[in-house]
Amino acid sequence: MAVFDTTIVENIRKSVGNVTMYVNGGQQVVRKKAAVVKDRKSPVQLQQRERFKVVAALWPYIKPVAGRCFCQGTVREAWNRFLRVNVSRVLVNGEQTDEENWGRLLVAEGPLVVPDMVAEIGVENREVVFRWRHQPDCPGCLYDDGLYGVIVDRDGGGTLFVELGQRDRPGERRIGMPAGMQMERLVVYGLAINKTRTRTSNSMVLAGGYG
């Protein structure tokens, strides 16, 4: 703020840009307008912020495999897809448990038909067993679509991306778990990716998470 005597701008009362001129006690005053900070805090907006925080906290677990799961060329592109598809899916404000949000999470999202798969977590023998059925050709479901599994240790012990087979024939595959992965904390997902690796199905939770 500046207070001064002048005949050039005497008795001017006006705002120009972020400056206001007025007369106070017979003196000409020039004051910079106070910055207006808009921090919207409606319940919906606060909830959206919390959802963003939840998704951001889950991202490091999926980041190592996200490029392949979302068929994206860069980490930033994969993050943008991951955020977009999950920010409306996670639960916040005490409505959820840890397992529920892992069960609601999409680690892949796309137009292909979800594969016909199941999985079991063998805690004692430290392996995850995948089984899948034959799926006939149809729109979004071609015989040469690849089937894949994603295995996540929710305690941060690692994330695995495993190739399983194709839709044109049934199969089974047993995956031994590295020593650092906590079997009781695993979440297992399944998905399909087309032959050219340009499109995926939505992921589905096969074991270890629920929602």
N, C-alpha and C positions, 0 to 999 in steps of 0.2 A: 504494500500500500504506500502511496505517495501523497503528501499534502503540500500544496504550493499556492503561491499567489501569481496570477497571470491575467492579462487582459485579452489574451488570444483566445482562450477557451473558457472565459468567464461565464459562470452560471450554466454550464452545459450539463445536461442530465441525459446520458446516452450510454448504450452498450455497443461495443464494437469487438467482434470476435470474443476472446476470453477476458476482455477489459471492460470495466464499468466506471463511468465518470459521473459524479454527483457532487452536490454542495452539502457540507455538514458544518454547522456553526459558522456560516459565513465564509468557509474555506473550501476551495476546490479540491476534491479528493479523486484520485485514480486508484482503483483496486482491481486486482486480478480476481476473476471469479473462482470460487472454490470448485475443485474437481468433484464431479458427481460419480461415485462408484456404485454401480448397480450390481449387487450380489443377490440374485434371485434365490429365495429360500422357500418356495412353495413346497408342500409335502411331496408332490410328484417329482420336482427337480432334485430335492434332497435324496429321494429314493434312487433316482437315476445316477446320482453321484456315487451312492453306495454300491449300486450294481457295477459301475465302472471299476470301482476299487476291487470288488470280488473277482471280476474277470481278469483284471491286471495281476492279481495275486496268483491266479491259476496259470497265466500265460507262461511263466518260466518252465513249468512242467511239460508243456506242449511244444514250446519253441523248437526243441531239437528235431521234431518230426513234422512241424507245421507246413513247411514248404512242400513236402510230398503229399501230405493229407489234403491240403487245399489247392494243390497243383499251381502254386505260385512261384515266381522266379526269385523274389527277394523276401527277406525277413519282414520288411515293412509291409509288403503286400499281403503276406500271410497274416501278420498281426491285424491289419485292417479287416480282413475277412473274419478272423477269429473273434475280434471285438464285435463286429456288426451282427454276427449270427448268435452270439451268446449274451450280449448285454441285456436282452429282454427275456432271457431264459432263467438266469440265476435268481435266487431268492435272497432277500435281505431283511434287515430289521428284526432279527431273531426268529424269522419264520422257518429257517432252514437248519438242517444239520450238515456237517461236512460231507457225508455220504450222499445226501440228496443233491447237492450242487454238482458233485462229480457225476451223479447219475443223470442230471439234466444237461450236462455239458455236451456240446458238439465239437469233436476234434476234427471233423470233416463235414462239409456241406456241399451238396450239389444235386443235379437232376437225375442221376442214375438210380435204379431200383436198389433198395437196401438188400444186401445179400442174406441168404438163408443160412445162418451160422449160429453155432452155440460155442461156449467155452467153459472149461472147468479149471479152477485153481487147486492144484495139488500141493497143500502146504507141507506135508511130510516128505514127499519126494522132490519138492522144489521144482515143479514144472507147471506150465499152463498148457492145457490140451484144447486145441481147436478142432471142431468138426463142422463140415458144411455139406449141403445137399446140392444135387444138380438143379439148375434153374434153366428152363427153356428160353430160347430167344423170344424177345418181345421188345417193344419200344422202351429204351432206357435200360435194357438188360440183354447184352450180347454174350455169346458163348465165350469169347476171348477176354471178357472183363477180368482183371486180376482181383483176387481176394487178399485182404491184408488185415493184420491185427496190430493194435497199438496197446502196449502194456505200460502202465504208469505206476510207479511207486509213490504214493501220496506223502511219504516221509522224505522224499527227495533223493531216493537211492538210485534213480535213473529212469529213463523212458526208452522203450524198445519199439522199433517199427519192423514187423516181420512179414515176409512174403509167404503166402500160403498155397494158393493154387488158382484155378479158374472156375468160372460158373459151369462149364460144360461137363464137369464130372465131379462126383462126390469125393470127399477126402478127409483125412485126419492128419494133424501134425502136432507133435509134442515139442515144446520149447522149454529147455532147461533155463532156470533163472540164475543170473550172476550172484555171487556170494553177498554183494552189498544190498540187494533188493529185499525188502521186508515182505514176505509172502502174505501176511495178514493185512497189509495195507495196499495191496494191488487193486487196480481197476483195469479191466480189459475191455477194449472196444474192437468192433469189426467194421470194415468198410470195403467198398469196391471202387476200383479205378479203371478207366478204360485203357485200351491198348496203347493209345498215343499219349497217355498221361496228361490229358487236358480237362477231363471231367471226373468227378467223384460222385459217390452216393453220400447221403447223410451217414454219419457214424451211428452205431448203436451200441449200447452197453451190453456186454455179454456176461460179465461176472464182476463182482466186487463193489459195484456202485448201484445205487437204486434211487429212484426219484418218482 
